């Protein structure tokens, strides 16, 4: 068997980048160990046993596995209570339940991290009569600073007597701004609480779980939500979402997932309990692998002269790596290459198409076992200048390396790779 030609498959370039990121990977190792110990201790404290994996059907009444899983999530995230359900269809669904559960007509909600991602904007102020603002809730947002940070003074200036909730989006979404660290989220929430102790601080934690040693609920968040087909499901959970926080707030959100009076007491687990337990156990390691892949991707494209965010050596608070490609054609080729390097639907070429909540087509690549999973390797981006691609996930760093080779080959062969890489 002959070795592949390094000039053909870019393995030499990637190997050099791998050597350059060893210190960053070592820091990820430390975070993984810390988070793994926290998760393992929670499993042991909750005395998880085989009996908790049986699941339930129908109403799902008296499901001891579901009840244990929710106590487990609450313990891992340092919260009073949790709601963890396969019926939560997405992170947006979990966030929506929190907003509609807590807010009432006449209340004011303030986004402290600028405009939320497009799909959530439909929930808040979309054209449908079921949107939050159509139900009589006031909405406002504080713009970020020029550097993409929360402008605390602007947030405090926008607090009103009827402000009920301040919401923060941890991840960058489809934007170039940095993800918000747990420490920074804690500072913002502390400032809000000092001015208005009665205000609920809510955090959208999608893409952020286990990236740092602690979570926003450890730093003062009253309520937090995320998806199980992202970080917290560890690439194992086939569906679902979670909500954690103060018990009375989680109960309000639970009434929106089921119905008032039913709350968290009902909800069948339909044979996926084992997967949700196992996914949480795997999550610290899988997130660490995705982080290593993101760090490597950022280094490779930085060395080739592309603008990347985060840059090599910059702190990370989500698993997303953004690359500015500069053209629609390059964005399409990049996503096609990621799709071709996946284990599922590798023969399919992704095409830009409409996505609910977006005013431009979006191209999405993800040859994943779980549909829409973004803890498995995926890449996507809205088709608009300057044509950012957002890469996230990767159950194995080796898969990310293989996909990088495919991306670089395809960009080179199509004539879209920067000149610095043309000799490979």
Steps between C-alpha positions, in 0.01 A plus 500: 500500500647835402481818703272772357670783317521790748494756219177348377304444820630787718602264778832682546324834550258349748778319684687829541184664633448209738846552646432872538183450705634260759494757781139590422406133487669444837281774649194321359624179666490674839146626444388155388637340817331756721162462328522123486560482875200727561272290280623169643451625856144601413422153358632341817317741730170427324566123524424444131412136437381269225142549614515863387544402135167316458303799376126556476215538251163671496479766769842415637372526857732392781800457267782466752759512224376837375485637853854382572630642172353839585655500846827401334489794257414737784798374701744519205393856417483622859126571482201439723299312237507377142268396222658254251273364231531329160183686399688834499566525128788750501688759698255760368212292636662487846570875496147576380356300790706709741389829346130414477508328839643793694380809311149644518320771301638837605839357597818631340783272385842637409762321289834608648708336226361683200249341263458126557546251220246522221278205591450632852409841361197331344399378845539844653373741236417299190200562280290220648227590749656251743829695529594638839445866412163415344400367843565838661860454619734795439840425348820700472866424439823667602754521216840347554816706509711535187712211631199272536475518880195569713460873566403485867422872524266469201332199659444677832371811321232289325361342816142611559266473797321211324819317394447137596788329320845575362610238249852418381615287208827330586599383151585719203215374281543602136710801599867591525482600866678288760304260715438632850708331768340376821702761689369780279144373525542497877618862499206614289248310712653636821463856369137436405424341838663789685270744321193276495510191724151403384594459132538145364836444330455243222783346293478321166777246560495326160848402375654597835456204734826354636718740299609661827539354849174657617161592357299825508276358774812476717553872431156627591259412218145451629393296198684335211415282203671293233470214253586132537605471135775746581757481779294368789385188312855385439424385145290216645160651585276464192288804581402734777583807700547613858404787728673559835481768765296617794226251580206737460626622162562150367146410610362793296690381192381143560139620484573624147659170393199300624208696647420699815434254778695223327842666493789263555289214637421350161700424187597158365866428430413251223806280530769770479580536871823301471614719211438821694686374807786369287512818294542718808775270628681522165448874458820632666716279277302557180495877552876491560548313170286758320704779660826343385358478148390865509841612624669306222265638235563855614876448494504348149295778343683771693830369364354516150419869544128484571322705765384262771314538826615408754860555394771257617557541872182696567269372775197294402158475659323301230594227252454718189785596265422770244695556178448793262503347150413806293275347233184295465680247283768439764232461768318242290820307424602501867165358611496246219841373611389464864194309383713271286718420802208389717388145576137562401376644168856556381375463142269802538597855403345764728329788324399836646136509596244679714520451875221626728603828657765598243452760228771347279567140394719292730731219392540224757727195499471222752546134422373415846338200664256729683321737262611857562758406759768764539711315754571265212715672239305755300552824309254762389456866420252753365550589135584867547821705495765459630408129482597364840500126555437373851656164585401316816506157651698189430466189716865430421780744427623253237174543311558876500850447359367276222229755419758780494699314236182463292417870538848616401511269197160613381573871545833461319356301212218754455748789508373656823788422736718792597825536307706400802368147468523452127830311522338213692 
